[in-house]
Structure formats: C-alpha cells, structure tokens
Amino acid sequence: MDLAVGARRLIIVMNHTTKEGEPRIVKKCTYPLTAVECVDLVVTDIAVIEVTKKGLVLKEVAPGWTPEEVQKVTEAKLIVAPDCHEIEL
C-alpha cells in the first residue's frame, strides 16, 4: 500500500458488481484501510467515476447504460457530471 499512498495518480480498474450482482462501490468500506483517500479514478465495466472532494462524479457510462441504471447498481451516491457521456474508445 506504500505504492498507493505515494502515487501521483491512482486509477482503479474493476468490475462494478460482484458475481452475485452486489455493488462493489459502497458508501463505507468494511475492510481495514491501509491507503486512505488516494484513489483518483475508478474505471469499471459500466462506468468511469472520478473521486473528488465533493464525492463520486459519474463521467462516462458504457454503451446501453444510463446514469440512472449505473446508480441502481452503485451503493454510494453518484454525482452525474453535466457532460456525462457514453464511453468512447
């Protein structure tokens, strides 16, 4: 975790939900934290979310998804960016 704390920019890439369909992006972590407030961006299979001081900002959604559908599978509250758009490759 020393690498995470010392990183200039930390991007997390993960599945948005568990195999059972439960949210992985939650309001509060249940695991012990070793690197606090060090993530800048979360990229999942359905969304790109920026971590800011104001909260989690939904920047992009996968093709076929709406911001509302992404929020339904995300426990934490998302702030939809005014320029939120479909992910472009």
C-alpha positions as a Python dict, from the first residue, in 0.01 Angstrom:
ca = {
    (1, 'M'): (0, 0, 0),
    (2, 'D'): (300, 231, 23),
    (3, 'L'): (285, 247, -357),
    (4, 'A'): (-77, 365, -343),
    (5, 'V'): (-6, 637, -88),
    (6, 'G'): (296, 767, -279),
    (7, 'A'): (137, 759, -625),
    (8, 'R'): (71, 1086, -807),
    (9, 'R'): (-245, 944, -966),
    (10, 'L'): (-417, 618, -877),
    (11, 'I'): (-666, 458, -1115),
    (12, 'I'): (-864, 153, -1002),
    (13, 'V'): (-994, -90, -1266),
    (14, 'M'): (-1256, -339, -1151),
    (15, 'N'): (-1594, -499, -1214),
    (16, 'H'): (-1877, -275, -1100),
    (17, 'T'): (-2062, -552, -916),
    (18, 'T'): (-1986, -887, -754),
    (19, 'K'): (-2075, -1218, -921),
    (20, 'E'): (-2396, -1205, -719),
    (21, 'G'): (-2482, -857, -853),
    (22, 'E'): (-2399, -672, -530),
    (23, 'P'): (-2238, -326, -554),
    (24, 'R'): (-1860, -305, -519),
    (25, 'I'): (-1868, 74, -492),
    (26, 'V'): (-2011, 121, -144),
    (27, 'K'): (-2081, 404, 97),
    (28, 'K'): (-1837, 274, 358),
    (29, 'C'): (-1556, 21, 336),
    (30, 'T'): (-1590, -288, 553),
    (31, 'Y'): (-1227, -397, 510),
    (32, 'P'): (-943, -236, 705),
    (33, 'L'): (-798, 53, 504),
    (34, 'T'): (-424, 79, 451),
    (35, 'A'): (-425, 365, 199),
    (36, 'V'): (-690, 628, 269),
    (37, 'E'): (-813, 890, 17),
    (38, 'C'): (-563, 802, -254),
    (39, 'V'): (-786, 691, -545),
    (40, 'D'): (-841, 945, -824),
    (41, 'L'): (-1039, 748, -1081),
    (42, 'V'): (-1244, 426, -1083),
    (43, 'V'): (-1295, 252, -1417),
    (44, 'T'): (-1544, -35, -1421),
    (45, 'D'): (-1710, -242, -1688),
    (46, 'I'): (-2004, 3, -1695),
    (47, 'A'): (-1872, 341, -1579),
    (48, 'V'): (-1589, 586, -1531),
    (49, 'I'): (-1609, 761, -1193),
    (50, 'E'): (-1387, 1044, -1073),
    (51, 'V'): (-1320, 1065, -699),
    (52, 'T'): (-1336, 1427, -583),
    (53, 'K'): (-1366, 1611, -252),
    (54, 'K'): (-1736, 1668, -333),
    (55, 'G'): (-1797, 1298, -394),
    (56, 'L'): (-1801, 1040, -672),
    (57, 'V'): (-1860, 1201, -1011),
    (58, 'L'): (-2000, 983, -1287),
    (59, 'K'): (-1813, 1092, -1600),
    (60, 'E'): (-1891, 818, -1853),
    (61, 'V'): (-2127, 522, -1890),
    (62, 'A'): (-2093, 207, -2101),
    (63, 'P'): (-2293, 176, -2423),
    (64, 'G'): (-2652, 78, -2342),
    (65, 'W'): (-2637, 212, -1985),
    (66, 'T'): (-2791, 529, -1842),
    (67, 'P'): (-2666, 720, -1537),
    (68, 'E'): (-2980, 609, -1352),
    (69, 'E'): (-2907, 241, -1423),
    (70, 'V'): (-2547, 282, -1304),
    (71, 'Q'): (-2672, 444, -981),
    (72, 'K'): (-2903, 148, -918),
    (73, 'V'): (-2604, -90, -903),
    (74, 'T'): (-2389, 152, -700),
    (75, 'E'): (-2444, 182, -326),
    (76, 'A'): (-2258, 512, -292),
    (77, 'K'): (-2429, 826, -421),
    (78, 'L'): (-2307, 937, -762),
    (79, 'I'): (-2294, 1296, -884),
    (80, 'V'): (-2374, 1289, -1255),
    (81, 'A'): (-2135, 1521, -1440),
    (82, 'P'): (-2310, 1775, -1664),
    (83, 'D'): (-2101, 1641, -1954),
    (84, 'C'): (-2156, 1272, -1868),
    (85, 'H'): (-2149, 1072, -2189),
    (86, 'E'): (-2110, 725, -2332),
    (87, 'I'): (-1761, 578, -2304),
    (88, 'E'): (-1559, 641, -2617),
    (89, 'L'): (-1281, 407, -2718),
}
